Amino acid sequence: MKMLRQPLNLLCILVSLGFLSGCQIGATRPPVVEHNGTPLPNVIALQQDFLLKPDVAERYLRVSELEAQALALLGDEPLRLGSVGSAILEIYPASYTGHFVLEKFYRNLESTEAQQFHAAWLRHLRNSITLDAKGTAEAPYRIFSINDAKTLLARQGLIESGAIYQNSAEKPLTLTLLARENDQQPIRSMQFDLTPVLKPLNSDLSGEQAVQPNNPWPLLRELASSQNSAAQTSIGTFLAKQNRFDAAISWLEVAARSGNLLANRLLARIYWLKADIAKKQSTKDDKGSSADPQPTAEEFKQLALENHLQAIALGSVESMYALGRLYIEGFYGDANTTEGVTMLEQAGQLGNVEALLYLGHQFQTGQRVAANPIAAKDYLEQAAALQNPAAIISYARYLSSAVGQQSVSAHARLMPWLLELAATDHAEAMVVLGNLNARGIAVPKSNRRALRWYKKAVRNAGSHHHGAAEIINEVSWTLATTPIRGLRNSRYARTIMDELMNADKTARDRPEYLDTWATTYAANGDFETAVDMQQRAIEKALEQQRNDVIEVLRKHLSKFKAGDQIVEQVP
C-alpha cells in the first residue's frame, strides 16, 4: 500500500519506463475520494500494475469482453450484473464499468453499504477520467477501454450512435464516440485517449516479434475479432482508403449491425462509388458476358440509400445532407425533391451549415427547385446565424448582389459577425464589408469606408499568400468597373493587378485574371494594351478549354476594340 500513497514517484518511474508520455511535478491531481474515512487507491497505480502483468493482453481482452457483456445486460437482466461485475473487478479492480454495474446491482437490492462503496469508486474513477479534460481533440478524456467511454455516456443519459478508433503521431490510439440525448438533439462528438495502454499491450501481443509500440493495428485486430464495432469500423475505413472496397465492406457491414452510424455512412459512400464503377463497366461489357454476375449500378445505389437511411435513423446529419442532395439532384428519380428539401431543412436545424447553404444556393439560382429569393435569403441567414465564416460571407454576398431590390434587410448581427472576422485578418470579410458599405446594406452608404475596406483587404491578402490573387482580382475588378464615381479608382486597380500579375505566374495563366488586368488598362484609357491582354486571355481560355468564359472574354474584347470601358454594379 505504500506505493499507492506515493503516486507522483510512481508516475515518474513509469515515465522513465516509457509507459506514460510525461511527468509534471506540478500537474493537477484529482480530488481525493474516501469511503468510510479511507482514501481510495490511486487509479494510475492500479492501471499500471495491471499493464505490467505478463499476460496483460489476454487479461485486457477478457475484461473488455466482460464489460461489454455487463453493459448489454443493464436493461434486460439486472440480476446477472452482480456476477459479471464481480468477475470484472476480480481481474481489474479499477474498472469504471465494473463499479458502474455493481452500484446499480446493489442499489436494486437496497444494499446501502455496498452501493455506497461502488458509488464512491465511480466518483473516484470519473475524477481520473475527466481531470484537465473536456472530451475534445485538444483535451480528450483519458480512458482504459472503450467501455469506460460507454459508461461515461450511460451515466450522462446519452445514447451512443457510433465509434471509431484513430491513430496519429501525437496520440497513437484515440477513440471518437458519437452520442446524443434523444432523437431531436444533434449528435455530439466526444474524444478519448487510450495511448497509455497501447505500448504494454503491443509488447504482449507481439511476443518475440519486433514491436512497434505506437502501431495500434495488432490491438485493433484483436478487438475487432471480439465484436468491437469501433475497431471493425477502423479496419474498414483503413481498407476503404486503400480502395480495397470489398474487404472494407465485410468489416463495415459487421460494424453496422451493432448500430454504428459511422459504418453505415462509409458503406453508403462505398456503394455509391461502386454504383458509378458498375455503370461505367456496363457500357464496356456485352450483356450477359460475365460468368460471375455482379450487382448492377441500380442495386448498388439502393444499398447506398439503405445505409444512408440507417445512418439517419441513428442521427447522422451528414447522411441527411448527402441524401437530401441526392434526392434534389434526381439521383433517385424526380419525385423526391420535396423530401430532399425537408431532409436538408432538418439537417440545418441540427446545425449542418452545408445543408442550409445548399438550399440557399438552389433557391437563389433555380437550378433544381423554383427560384425563390425570399427562401434563398432565409436559408442563407439561418446558415450565417450558426456563425460559420463561409456562411456569413455567403449571406453577405447574397445581400450585396440583390440587384433591383429597393430595400434589403439584413440580420441585426451581420455587421458584428463580419467585423469579428475582419479582426482576425479575414481578407474576404473585408471585401464584403467594402461591398456592403458601397451599396448601403446593413450600414449607411459610404464610398470612403468602402474604399478603405477594399484597400485593407488587399494589404492583408498581400501578407497572406493563400487566396491573395482572388482577393486582389476581385477588388481590382470592382474599382475598375464600378459606375459609382466616388468609389471608382482605376489607377489603384491597375497598380495592384500589375503587382499581382508580374509576380504570380499562376495568376498569369488564369483567363479571368487576364481579363481583369486588361479591364484595368481600359479603365485608364489604354485600350491598345487592353486589347493585347484580352487576346492573351482568350488564347489561354482556348488552350484550357474554358468554354465557361470564352464568350464573355470575346464580348469584352469587342468593347476594348471599340474604345469602351466595362461598367458593372458593385457585387
C-alpha positions in Angstrom: 0.0 0.0 0.0 3.0 2.4 0.3 3.2 2.6 -3.5 -0.4 3.8 -3.6 0.3 6.6 -1.2 3.2 7.9 -3.4 1.5 8.4 -6.8 3.9 11.1 -8.0 7.0 9.0 -7.6 5.3 6.1 -9.3 4.2 8.2 -12.2 7.7 9.5 -12.8 9.1 5.9 -12.7 6.5 4.8 -15.3 7.5 7.7 -17.5 11.1 6.6 -17.4 10.0 3.1 -18.4 8.1 4.5 -21.3 4.6 3.7 -20.2 3.4 7.3 -19.9 4.2 10.3 -22.1 5.2 12.8 -19.4 5.5 13.7 -15.7 4.9 17.1 -14.4 5.5 17.6 -10.7 3.1 20.5 -10.7 0.4 18.6 -12.6 -3.2 18.8 -11.4 -4.2 16.0 -9.1 -7.7 14.6 -8.9 -9.5 15.3 -5.7 -9.3 12.6 -3.1 -12.3 10.4 -2.7 -12.8 8.5 0.5 -15.0 5.6 1.6 -15.6 5.2 5.3 -12.8 7.6 6.0 -10.2 5.8 3.9 -8.9 7.3 0.7 -9.4 5.0 -2.3 -6.3 3.7 -4.1 -4.6 5.7 -6.8 -6.1 4.8 -10.2 -3.0 5.3 -12.3 -1.1 2.9 -10.0 -3.8 0.3 -10.3 -3.8 0.7 -14.1 0.0 0.3 -14.3 0.0 -2.7 -12.0 -2.4 -4.3 -14.4 -0.4 -3.3 -17.5 2.8 -4.7 -16.1 1.4 -8.3 -15.8 3.0 -10.8 -18.2 -0.4 -11.9 -19.7 -1.8 -8.4 -19.9 -3.3 -8.7 -23.4 -5.3 -11.7 -22.5 -6.5 -10.1 -19.3 -7.3 -6.8 -21.1 -9.4 -8.6 -23.8 -11.2 -10.6 -21.2 -12.1 -7.6 -19.1 -13.3 -5.8 -22.3 -15.4 -8.8 -23.2 -17.0 -8.9 -19.7 -17.5 -5.1 -19.6 -19.3 -5.2 -23.0 -21.4 -8.1 -21.6 -22.3 -6.2 -18.5 -23.4 -3.1 -20.4 -25.6 -5.3 -22.6 -27.3 -6.7 -19.5 -28.1 -3.3 -18.0 -31.7 -3.0 -19.2 -32.9 -6.6 -19.5 -31.2 -8.8 -16.9 -30.1 -6.7 -13.9 -29.9 -9.7 -11.6 -26.9 -11.0 -13.6 -25.0 -7.8 -13.1 -23.7 -8.9 -9.7 -21.8 -11.9 -11.1 -20.5 -10.2 -14.2 -19.4 -7.1 -12.3 -17.6 -9.1 -9.7 -15.8 -11.1 -12.4 -14.6 -7.8 -13.9 -13.3 -6.3 -10.7 -11.6 -9.6 -9.8 -9.4 -9.1 -12.9 -9.2 -5.3 -12.9 -10.2 -3.6 -9.6 -10.3 -0.1 -11.3 -12.9 -0.8 -14.0 -15.3 2.0 -14.4 -17.8 -0.3 -16.0 -17.4 -2.9 -13.2 -18.2 -0.4 -10.5 -21.0 1.1 -12.5 -22.9 -2.2 -12.9 -22.3 -3.2 -9.3 -23.5 0.1 -8.0 -26.7 -0.4 -10.0 -26.9 -4.1 -8.8 -26.6 -3.2 -5.1 -29.0 -0.2 -5.5 -31.6 -2.6 -6.8 -31.0 -4.9 -3.9 -31.2 -1.9 -1.5 -27.8 -3.0 -0.1 -26.8 0.5 1.0 -23.2 -0.1 2.2 -22.2 -2.0 -1.0 -23.9 0.6 -3.1 -22.2 3.5 -1.4 -18.8 1.7 -1.8 -19.2 1.4 -5.6 -20.7 4.9 -5.8 -17.5 6.3 -4.2 -15.4 4.4 -6.7 -17.5 5.8 -9.6 -16.7 9.4 -8.4 -13.1 8.4 -8.0 -12.7 7.0 -11.5 -14.7 9.8 -13.1 -12.3 12.3 -11.5 -9.4 10.4 -13.1 -11.0 10.2 -16.5 -12.1 13.9 -16.7 -9.1 15.5 -14.9 -8.0 18.5 -17.0 -10.0 17.0 -19.9 -13.1 18.3 -21.9 -13.7 15.4 -24.3 -12.2 17.4 -27.2 -9.4 16.6 -29.6 -7.2 19.0 -27.7 -8.2 17.8 -24.2 -9.5 14.2 -24.6 -10.8 12.1 -21.7 -8.3 9.5 -20.5 -9.8 6.0 -20.5 -8.6 2.4 -20.1 -11.1 0.8 -22.5 -13.9 1.8 -24.9 -16.3 0.6 -22.2 -15.1 3.4 -19.9 -16.4 5.8 -22.6 -19.7 4.0 -22.9 -20.1 4.0 -19.2 -19.4 7.7 -19.1 -22.2 8.2 -21.7 -24.6 6.0 -19.8 -24.1 8.0 -16.6 -24.8 11.2 -18.5 -28.0 9.8 -20.0 -26.6 9.8 -23.6 -27.2 7.4 -26.4 -24.3 6.1 -28.3 -24.6 6.4 -32.1 -21.2 5.3 -33.4 -17.5 5.0 -32.6 -14.1 4.6 -34.3 -10.5 4.3 -33.2 -8.0 6.6 -34.7 -4.2 7.0 -34.8 -1.9 10.0 -35.1 1.8 10.7 -34.4 0.8 12.7 -31.3 -1.7 10.3 -29.9 -1.2 6.8 -31.2 -4.6 5.5 -30.0 -7.7 7.6 -29.6 -11.4 7.0 -29.7 -14.1 9.1 -31.3 -17.5 8.4 -29.9 -20.8 9.9 -31.2 -23.7 10.4 -28.8 -26.9 12.3 -28.4 -29.6 12.9 -25.8 -32.6 11.9 -27.9 -33.8 11.8 -31.5 -34.4 15.5 -31.6 -31.0 16.6 -30.5 -27.9 16.8 -32.6 -25.1 14.3 -32.2 -22.1 15.4 -30.2 -18.6 14.1 -30.8 -16.5 13.1 -27.8 -12.8 12.3 -27.9 -10.9 9.8 -25.7 -7.3 8.9 -25.3 -6.1 5.3 -24.8 -2.5 5.8 -25.7 -1.1 4.7 -22.3 -2.4 1.2 -22.7 -1.0 0.7 -26.2 2.6 0.0 -25.6 2.3 -2.7 -22.9 -0.5 -4.4 -24.8 1.5 -4.4 -28.1 4.5 -5.8 -26.3 2.4 -8.7 -25.1 0.6 -9.2 -28.4 3.8 -9.2 -30.5 5.6 -11.7 -28.3 9.1 -12.3 -29.7 8.4 -10.4 -32.9 9.7 -6.8 -33.5 7.5 -4.5 -31.5 6.2 -1.2 -32.9 5.0 0.4 -29.7 2.8 3.1 -31.4 1.2 0.8 -34.0 -2.5 0.2 -32.9 -3.3 -2.4 -35.5 -2.3 -5.6 -33.6 -4.6 -4.5 -30.7 -7.4 -3.3 -33.1 -7.4 -6.7 -34.9 -7.9 -8.5 -31.6 -10.7 -6.1 -30.5 -12.4 -6.3 -33.9 -12.4 -10.1 -33.6 -14.2 -9.7 -30.3 -17.1 -7.8 -31.8 -15.8 -4.3 -31.0 -17.6 -2.2 -33.7 -15.3 0.8 -33.3 -12.3 -1.4 -34.2 -14.2 -3.0 -37.0 -15.1 0.4 -38.4 -11.4 1.5 -38.1 -10.3 -1.5 -40.1 -13.0 -1.0 -42.7 -12.0 2.7 -43.0 -8.4 1.8 -43.5 -9.2 -0.7 -46.2 -11.5 1.8 -48.0 -8.7 4.4 -48.1 -6.7 1.8 -50.0 -9.6 1.2 -52.4 -10.0 -2.3 -51.1 -13.7 -1.9 -51.1 -14.9 -5.5 -50.9 -12.7 -6.2 -47.9 -13.8 -2.9 -46.3 -17.5 -3.8 -46.9 -17.1 -7.1 -45.0 -15.8 -5.3 -41.9 -18.2 -2.3 -42.1 -21.3 -4.4 -42.5 -20.5 -6.3 -39.3 -19.9 -3.0 -37.5 -23.1 -1.6 -38.9 -25.1 -4.4 -37.3 -24.1 -3.0 -33.9 -25.7 0.4 -34.7 -22.5 2.2 -35.7 -23.6 5.1 -37.9 -20.0 5.7 -39.0 -20.0 2.3 -40.6 -23.3 3.0 -42.3 -22.2 6.3 -43.6 -19.0 4.9 -45.1 -20.9 2.0 -46.6 -23.2 4.4 -48.3 -20.2 6.2 -49.9 -18.6 3.0 -51.0 -21.8 1.6 -52.5 -22.3 4.9 -54.4 -18.7 4.6 -55.8 -19.4 1.0 -56.8 -22.6 2.1 -58.5 -20.6 4.5 -60.6 -18.0 1.8 -61.4 -20.7 -0.6 -62.3 -22.4 1.9 -64.6 -19.2 2.6 -66.4 -18.4 -1.1 -66.7 -21.8 -2.0 -68.1 -21.1 0.2 -71.1 -18.0 -1.8 -71.9 -19.2 -5.4 -71.3 -21.6 -7.2 -73.5 -24.8 -8.1 -71.8 -24.6 -11.4 -70.1 -20.9 -11.9 -70.7 -20.0 -12.1 -67.1 -19.6 -15.6 -65.6 -19.9 -14.1 -62.1 -22.8 -11.6 -62.2 -22.2 -8.5 -60.1 -24.8 -6.2 -58.6 -26.0 -3.6 -61.1 -25.5 0.2 -60.7 -29.1 0.5 -59.5 -28.6 -2.3 -56.9 -25.6 -0.5 -55.5 -27.5 2.8 -55.4 -30.2 1.0 -53.5 -27.6 -0.3 -51.0 -26.3 3.3 -50.6 -29.8 4.5 -50.0 -30.4 1.9 -47.3 -27.2 2.7 -45.5 -27.9 6.5 -45.6 -31.4 5.9 -44.2 -30.0 3.7 -41.4 -27.3 6.3 -40.6 -30.0 9.0 -40.5 -32.1 6.9 -38.1 -29.1 6.8 -35.8 -28.8 10.6 -36.0 -26.3 11.2 -38.8 -26.7 14.8 -40.0 -24.0 14.2 -42.7 -26.2 11.4 -44.3 -29.2 13.7 -44.1 -27.2 16.3 -46.1 -25.8 13.7 -48.6 -29.2 12.0 -49.2 -31.1 15.3 -49.4 -28.8 16.5 -52.1 -29.1 13.2 -54.0 -32.9 13.5 -53.8 -32.9 17.1 -55.1 -30.5 16.3 -57.9 -32.7 13.5 -59.1 -30.4 10.5 -58.5 -33.3 8.6 -57.1 -35.9 9.9 -59.5 -37.6 13.2 -60.0 -40.4 12.7 -57.4 -38.2 13.2 -54.3 -37.4 16.9 -54.5 -39.8 17.9 -51.7 -38.5 15.2 -49.4 -34.9 16.3 -50.2 -35.7 19.9 -49.2 -37.3 18.6 -46.0 -34.3 16.5 -45.2 -31.9 19.3 -45.7 -34.0 21.6 -43.6 -33.9 19.0 -40.8 -30.1 18.8 -41.2 -29.9 22.6 -41.0 -32.0 22.7 -37.8 -29.4 20.2 -36.3 -26.6 22.6 -37.2 -25.4 21.4 -40.6 -24.2 24.6 -42.3 -23.7 22.9 -45.7 -27.3 21.9 -45.9 -28.6 25.5 -45.4 -26.0 26.9 -47.9 -27.0 24.3 -50.5 -30.7 25.2 -50.1 -29.9 28.9 -50.3 -27.9 28.4 -53.5 -30.7 26.3 -55.1 -33.4 28.8 -54.3 -31.2 31.6 -55.5 -30.3 30.1 -58.8 -33.4 28.0 -59.5 -31.2 25.1 -60.8 -33.1 22.2 -59.2 -36.0 24.0 -57.5 -38.1 27.0 -58.5 -36.2 30.2 -57.8 -37.4 31.9 -54.6 -35.3 35.0 -53.4 -37.1 35.1 -50.1 -36.4 31.4 -49.3 -32.8 31.8 -50.5 -32.2 34.7 -48.2 -33.9 32.9 -45.3 -31.7 29.8 -45.7 -28.5 31.8 -46.0 -29.5 33.8 -43.0 -30.0 30.7 -41.0 -26.6 29.4 -42.0 -25.0 32.7 -41.1 -26.7 32.5 -37.7 -24.7 29.4 -37.0 -21.6 31.7 -37.1 -19.8 29.7 -39.7 -17.3 32.1 -41.5 -18.1 30.8 -45.0 -21.9 31.0 -44.3 -21.5 34.6 -43.1 -19.7 35.6 -46.2 -22.2 33.8 -48.5 -25.1 35.5 -46.7 -23.4 38.9 -47.0 -22.6 38.4 -50.7 -26.2 37.4 -51.4 -27.5 40.6 -49.8 -25.0 42.8 -51.7 -25.9 41.2 -55.0 -29.6 41.5 -54.6 -29.9 43.8 -57.7 -33.2 45.6 -58.2 -34.4 45.5 -54.6 -35.3 48.9 -53.2 -34.6 47.8 -49.7 -32.7 44.8 -48.4 -33.0 44.0 -44.8 -30.1 42.2 -43.1 -29.8 40.2 -39.9 -29.0 42.5 -37.0 -25.8 40.6 -36.2 -24.4 40.6 -39.7 -22.1 43.6 -39.2 -20.8 42.4 -35.8 -20.1 38.9 -37.4 -18.2 40.4 -40.3 -16.3 42.8 -38.1 -15.2 39.9 -35.9 -14.0 38.0 -39.0 -12.1 41.1 -40.2 -10.5 41.4 -36.8 -8.9 38.0 -37.5 -7.3 39.3 -40.8 -10.0 37.6 -42.8 -9.5 39.4 -46.2 -12.7 38.2 -47.8 -14.7 39.6 -44.9 -13.0 42.9 -45.6 -14.0 42.8 -49.3 -17.6 42.0 -48.3 -17.6 44.9 -45.8 -16.5 47.1 -48.7 -19.4 45.8 -50.8 -21.9 46.5 -48.1 -20.7 50.0 -47.5 -20.7 50.7 -51.2 -24.3 49.5 -51.5 -25.5 50.9 -48.2 -26.7 47.5 -46.9 -26.7 46.9 -43.1 -24.8 50.2 -42.8 -25.1 53.8 -44.1 -23.7 54.1 -47.7 -20.1 55.4 -47.7 -17.7 55.2 -50.6 -14.9 56.3 -48.3 -15.4 53.5 -45.9 -15.9 51.0 -48.8 -12.6 52.0 -50.4 -10.8 51.8 -47.0 -12.1 48.2 -46.6 -11.1 47.2 -50.1 -7.5 48.6 -49.6 -7.2 46.9 -46.2 -8.3 43.6 -47.8 -5.6 43.9 -50.5 -2.9 44.7 -47.9 -4.0 41.8 -45.8 -4.1 39.4 -48.8 -0.6 40.5 -49.8 0.7 39.3 -46.5 -1.1 36.0 -46.6 -0.3 34.1 -49.8 -3.2 31.7 -49.8 -6.2 33.3 -51.6 -4.3 36.6 -52.2 -4.8 36.5 -56.0 -8.5 36.0 -55.8 -8.9 38.9 -53.3 -6.8 41.3 -55.4 -8.6 40.3 -58.6 -12.0 41.0 -57.1 -11.0 44.3 -55.6 -9.3 45.4 -58.8 -12.4 44.4 -60.9 -14.8 46.3 -58.6 -12.8 49.5 -58.5 -12.1 49.5 -62.3 -15.7 48.8 -63.4 -18.0 50.4 -60.7 -20.3 53.2 -62.0 -20.0 55.0 -58.7 -17.8 58.0 -59.2 -16.7 58.4 -55.6 -15.7 54.7 -55.5 -14.1 54.2 -58.8 -10.3 54.1 -58.6 -8.9 52.8 -61.9 -5.3 53.8 -61.2 -5.2 51.8 -57.9 -7.0 48.9 -59.6 -4.3 48.7 -62.4 -1.4 49.1 -59.9 -2.5 46.1 -57.7 -3.1 44.0 -60.8 0.3 44.9 -62.2 1.9 43.8 -59.0 -0.1 40.6 -58.9 0.4 39.5 -62.5 4.1 40.4 -62.7 4.8 38.4 -59.5 2.5 35.4 -59.9 2.9 33.0 -62.9 -0.1 31.0 -61.8 -2.3 34.1 -61.9 -1.0 34.9 -65.5 -2.3 31.5 -66.6 -5.9 32.3 -65.4 -8.1 33.8 -68.2 -10.3 35.6 -65.7 -7.4 37.3 -64.1 -6.0 38.4 -67.5 -9.5 39.7 -68.3 -9.4 41.8 -65.1 -5.9 43.0 -66.0 -7.0 44.1 -69.4 -10.1 45.8 -68.0 -7.9 48.0 -65.6 -5.9 49.2 -68.6 -9.1 50.0 -70.5 -10.4 51.8 -67.4 -7.3 54.0 -67.6 -7.8 54.7 -71.3 -5.0 52.4 -72.6 -7.1 50.4 -75.0 -4.2 49.2 -77.1 -2.7 47.3 -74.1 -6.2 46.2 -73.0 -6.7 44.6 -76.4 -3.4 42.8 -76.4 -4.0 41.4 -72.9 -7.6 40.4 -73.7 -6.3 38.4 -76.7 -3.9 36.6 -74.4 -6.8 35.8 -72.1 -8.8 34.3 -75.0 -5.8 32.3 -76.1 -5.4 30.9 -72.5 -9.1 30.1 -72.3 -8.9 28.2 -75.6 -5.8 26.2 -74.5 -7.6 25.3 -71.3 -10.9 24.6 -73.0 -12.6 27.1 -70.7 -15.8 27.3 -72.6 -17.4 28.9 -69.5 -15.6 32.2 -70.0 -14.7 32.4 -73.7 -18.0 34.2 -74.7 -17.6 36.8 -72.0 -13.9 37.4 -72.9 -14.8 37.9 -76.6 -17.5 40.4 -75.6 -15.0 42.4 -73.5 -12.5 42.3 -76.4 -15.1 43.8 -78.7 -15.7 46.6 -76.2 -12.0 47.4 -75.9 -11.6 47.5 -79.7 -14.4 50.0 -79.8 -12.8 52.1 -77.1 -15.4 51.3 -74.5 -14.8 50.6 -70.8 -16.6 48.0 -68.8 -19.1 49.2 -66.2 -20.7 46.9 -63.7 -22.6 47.3 -60.4 -20.7 46.7 -57.2 -21.2 43.0 -56.2 
